[in-house]
Amino acid sequence: MIQIGIVDDKSLNRKMIKQNLHGLANIQIVLEAVNGLDFLDKIKEIPVTNLPQVVLIDLDMPTLNGIETIAIATIRFPMIKFIVLTVFDDDEKIFEAIKAGAAGYLLKDDAPDMLIDAINNAFHLNGAPMSPAIARKTLQWLKLGNHPYPSNQSTSDNILNVLTDREQEILKLLVEGQDYKKIASSLFISPQTVRTHISRIYEKLHINSKAQAIQLAHKYNWN
């Protein structure tokens, strides 16, 4: 049984995905969310055994878009496979989604059978399913030996900007390896104040450990 999550801000899209997956004996929908923030909030309340194993996620959503959600969630939940399901086929969106950690990239007008195959491919074979049009673009990047967008800076900035200047400063020192006491001394604040800031950093970035903070920082060159 493959446990599926659906993240899309439009109820009609969620309904169509559920219809396409309805009746499949090996698929169970365990989570629905209307945007990235809703997904990250809901997933914290789910027991580990009931977590979605494959998440079908839209890109253009309010509050927290698909790329930002994937970037955060793949740090905290590396076992979950994220398959983008979107109308966007432009190079920048594709590259940013892949950089963020997407396991696959499909277009919403692809045939339902392709979605089912993609879920099985990602889950059972650890594959990277893509729509033919997307695969051709990716192959072209490889042939050229480069890609059209050197970094997903906008995604990095959007995620980092949820932190205050002080929180960004503390995160940088944390990533550099300083402990609470050293950070407190460097910034002329108390260790308890540092702990409070770090707790808020974890909450805003939807992570729960120093290791995950460092992973996210390295992923976007915040250090």
C-alpha positions as CSV (number, residue, x, y, z in Angstrom):
1,M,0.0,0.0,0.0
2,I,1.4,3.4,-1.0
3,Q,0.2,6.3,1.2
4,I,-0.4,9.4,-0.8
5,G,-0.6,13.1,0.1
6,I,-2.2,15.8,-2.1
7,V,-1.3,19.4,-1.8
8,D,-3.2,21.9,-4.0
9,D,-5.0,25.1,-3.2
10,K,-7.9,24.3,-5.6
11,S,-10.5,21.9,-4.4
12,L,-11.4,20.9,-8.0
13,N,-7.8,19.8,-8.7
14,R,-7.7,17.7,-5.5
15,K,-11.0,16.1,-6.4
16,M,-9.8,15.2,-9.9
17,I,-6.6,13.6,-8.5
18,K,-8.7,11.6,-6.1
19,Q,-10.9,10.5,-8.9
20,N,-7.9,9.4,-10.9
21,L,-6.6,7.3,-8.0
22,H,-10.0,6.0,-6.9
23,G,-10.4,2.2,-6.8
24,L,-6.6,1.4,-6.9
25,A,-6.0,-1.3,-4.4
26,N,-2.4,-0.3,-3.7
27,I,-3.0,3.4,-3.1
28,Q,-4.4,5.1,0.0
29,I,-4.9,8.9,0.3
30,V,-3.9,9.8,3.9
31,L,-3.5,13.6,3.7
32,E,-4.9,16.6,1.8
33,A,-3.7,20.2,2.2
34,V,-4.5,23.5,0.6
35,N,-1.0,24.9,0.5
36,G,2.5,24.2,1.8
37,L,2.0,25.7,5.2
38,D,-1.2,23.7,5.7
39,F,0.7,20.6,4.7
40,L,3.6,21.2,7.1
41,D,1.2,21.9,9.9
42,K,-0.9,18.7,9.2
43,I,2.0,16.4,8.8
44,K,3.3,17.2,12.3
45,E,0.1,15.7,13.7
46,I,0.3,12.4,11.8
47,P,1.9,9.3,13.4
48,V,5.1,8.2,11.6
49,T,3.4,5.0,10.4
50,N,0.7,7.0,8.7
51,L,2.9,9.6,6.9
52,P,2.4,10.0,3.2
53,Q,5.1,8.1,1.3
54,V,4.5,10.0,-2.0
55,V,3.1,13.6,-2.1
56,L,1.6,15.1,-5.2
57,I,2.1,18.8,-5.0
58,D,1.1,21.9,-7.0
59,L,3.6,24.7,-7.4
60,D,1.5,27.9,-7.5
61,M,-0.1,28.1,-4.1
62,P,-0.6,31.0,-1.6
63,T,1.2,31.3,1.7
64,L,3.9,28.7,0.9
65,N,4.3,27.6,-2.7
66,G,5.3,24.1,-3.8
67,I,9.0,24.7,-4.4
68,E,9.4,26.3,-0.9
69,T,7.4,23.4,0.6
70,I,9.5,20.7,-1.0
71,A,12.8,22.5,0.0
72,I,11.7,22.5,3.7
73,A,9.9,19.2,3.8
74,T,12.7,17.1,2.2
75,I,15.0,18.2,5.0
76,R,12.7,17.1,7.8
77,F,11.1,14.2,6.0
78,P,13.7,12.8,3.6
79,M,11.8,9.5,3.2
80,I,8.8,11.2,1.5
81,K,8.9,11.4,-2.3
82,F,7.5,14.7,-3.8
83,I,6.0,14.6,-7.3
84,V,5.2,18.0,-8.8
85,L,1.8,18.1,-10.5
86,T,1.5,21.5,-12.2
87,V,0.5,23.4,-15.3
88,F,4.0,25.1,-15.5
89,D,6.5,23.7,-18.0
90,D,9.0,26.6,-18.1
91,D,12.6,25.9,-17.5
92,E,13.0,27.9,-14.3
93,K,10.1,26.2,-12.5
94,I,11.4,22.8,-13.5
95,F,15.0,23.5,-12.4
96,E,13.9,25.1,-9.1
97,A,11.7,22.1,-8.2
98,I,14.4,19.6,-9.0
99,K,16.9,21.6,-6.9
100,A,14.5,21.8,-4.1
101,G,14.3,18.0,-4.0
102,A,11.4,17.0,-6.2
103,A,11.5,13.3,-7.1
104,G,9.4,13.8,-10.2
105,Y,7.7,16.5,-12.4
106,L,4.3,15.9,-14.2
107,L,1.9,18.2,-15.9
108,K,-1.7,18.3,-14.9
109,D,-2.9,17.5,-18.5
110,D,-0.9,14.2,-18.5
111,A,-3.0,11.1,-18.8
112,P,-4.1,9.5,-15.5
113,D,-2.2,6.4,-16.3
114,M,1.0,8.4,-16.3
115,L,0.3,9.7,-12.8
116,I,-0.2,6.2,-11.5
117,D,3.0,5.0,-13.2
118,A,4.9,7.9,-11.7
119,I,3.7,7.1,-8.2
120,N,4.8,3.5,-8.5
121,N,8.0,4.5,-10.2
122,A,9.0,6.9,-7.4
123,F,7.9,4.6,-4.6
124,H,9.0,1.2,-5.7
125,L,12.0,2.0,-8.0
126,N,13.2,5.2,-6.4
127,G,12.9,6.7,-9.9
128,A,12.5,10.2,-11.1
129,P,9.3,10.2,-13.2
130,M,8.7,13.1,-15.6
131,S,6.3,14.1,-18.4
132,P,7.9,13.5,-21.8
133,A,8.1,17.3,-22.4
134,I,9.8,17.8,-19.1
135,A,12.2,14.9,-19.7
136,R,13.2,16.4,-23.1
137,K,14.1,19.7,-21.5
138,T,16.1,18.0,-18.8
139,L,17.9,15.9,-21.3
140,Q,18.7,19.1,-23.3
141,W,20.3,20.6,-20.2
142,L,22.5,17.5,-19.8
143,K,23.5,17.6,-23.5
144,L,24.6,21.2,-23.1
145,G,26.5,20.4,-19.9
146,N,24.6,23.1,-18.0
147,H,21.2,24.5,-17.1
148,P,19.6,27.8,-17.7
149,Y,19.4,28.9,-14.0
150,P,22.5,28.7,-11.8
151,S,20.7,28.9,-8.5
152,N,17.2,28.9,-7.0
153,Q,17.9,32.2,-5.3
154,S,14.3,33.4,-5.1
155,T,13.3,30.3,-3.2
156,S,16.3,30.7,-0.9
157,D,15.4,34.3,-0.2
158,N,11.7,33.6,0.4
159,I,12.4,30.9,2.9
160,L,15.1,32.9,4.7
161,N,13.0,36.1,4.8
162,V,10.5,34.5,7.2
163,L,13.3,35.0,9.8
164,T,14.0,38.4,11.5
165,D,17.5,39.9,11.1
166,R,18.4,38.7,14.6
167,E,17.2,35.2,13.8
168,Q,19.2,35.1,10.6
169,E,22.2,36.3,12.5
170,I,21.8,33.5,15.1
171,L,21.2,30.9,12.4
172,K,24.5,31.9,10.7
173,L,26.4,31.5,14.0
174,L,24.7,28.2,14.7
175,V,25.7,26.9,11.2
176,E,29.2,28.0,11.9
177,G,29.3,25.6,14.8
178,Q,28.9,27.9,17.8
179,D,27.0,26.7,20.8
180,Y,24.4,28.7,22.7
181,K,26.9,30.2,25.1
182,K,29.3,31.4,22.4
183,I,26.4,32.8,20.4
184,A,25.1,34.6,23.5
185,S,28.6,36.0,24.1
186,S,29.0,37.2,20.5
187,L,25.7,39.0,20.5
188,F,25.7,40.2,24.1
189,I,22.5,38.4,25.0
190,S,21.7,35.7,27.4
191,P,21.9,31.9,26.5
192,Q,18.1,31.7,27.3
193,T,17.4,34.4,24.8
194,V,19.4,32.4,22.2
195,R,17.4,29.3,23.0
196,T,14.2,31.3,22.5
197,H,15.4,32.6,19.1
198,I,16.5,29.2,18.0
199,S,13.1,27.7,19.0
200,R,11.4,30.3,16.9
201,I,13.8,29.6,14.0
202,Y,12.9,25.9,14.1
203,E,9.2,26.7,14.2
204,K,9.4,29.1,11.3
205,L,11.5,26.8,9.1
206,H,9.4,23.8,10.1
207,I,12.4,21.9,11.3
208,N,13.2,20.4,14.7
209,S,17.0,20.1,15.1
210,K,20.3,21.8,14.7
211,A,21.3,19.2,12.1
212,Q,18.3,20.0,9.9
213,A,19.0,23.8,10.3
214,I,22.5,23.2,9.0
215,Q,21.3,21.0,6.1
216,L,18.9,23.7,5.0
217,A,21.5,26.4,5.4
218,H,24.0,24.5,3.3
219,K,21.4,23.7,0.7
220,Y,20.9,27.4,0.1
221,N,24.4,28.7,1.0
222,W,23.2,30.7,3.9
223,N,26.5,30.2,5.8
